[in-house]
Amino acid sequence: MSVFCTPIDKCSTTARRAGIETFMSKGPGQVQRAIMAAFGSEPDNAFLLSELCEHAYPRIKRIEKKHRVAVARAAKTIKTIDSIQRQTLGRELVFYDPLNVMSYAMARLKSDFIDGEDYRNNDPRKAQLRKRNKQKATTEQDLRKRLAPGERQHKHIVKGGAWWRHTEIERAKKRGDRKTLKRLQAQQNAINKALGIK
């Protein structure tokens, strides 16, 4: 007797105890395919967990914890993307392509307490502040404008910038280029030491 189980299902241990043969799925599931499609359509972007939930479950009006858990779990199994936590209430995950400087830059902006704190933030205190100050919520276009030439964050994405260096370190790791990796990490360590960061 055979049973089809996904890697996460509890039935695999139950089936083993009963002497039933189990088979793993042969490829990415529906949620993983939706996540990969999101990154495929916007490679220079980073996505909040809530944004990936909207891609994975487009027909669901109210995203629940079970949806967020399923998407986070699926995204963490995709080797070509990485995540950081937002510095806002709830510490939502932000997923990005570590080999793409624009994707990493968008992840930094969306996760940052200063630059991204108002981007898709459900904190009621922020909504009250926006209403009181007659401000609009930060949009993705607003974040992208901050990366444009002449803007404050542009220096980080150009050659020699902090976010550029982070991406080049990841690329060197992927290529197995130890010489470049050592040089870039030495530069980063020198900058961290000058800034007093351990």
Secondary structure, DSSP 8 states (H G I E B T S, - for coil): -EEE--TT-THHHHHHHHT-EEE--SS--HHHHHHHHHHHH-TT--EEHHHHHHHH-TT-SS--HHHHHHHHHHHHT-TT-EEEE-SSTT--EEEE-TT-HHHHHHHHHHH-TTTSTTBT---HHHHHHHHHHT---B-HHHHHHTTSTTSTTGGGTSTTSHHHHHHHHHHHHHHT-HHHHHHHHHHHHHHHHHHT--
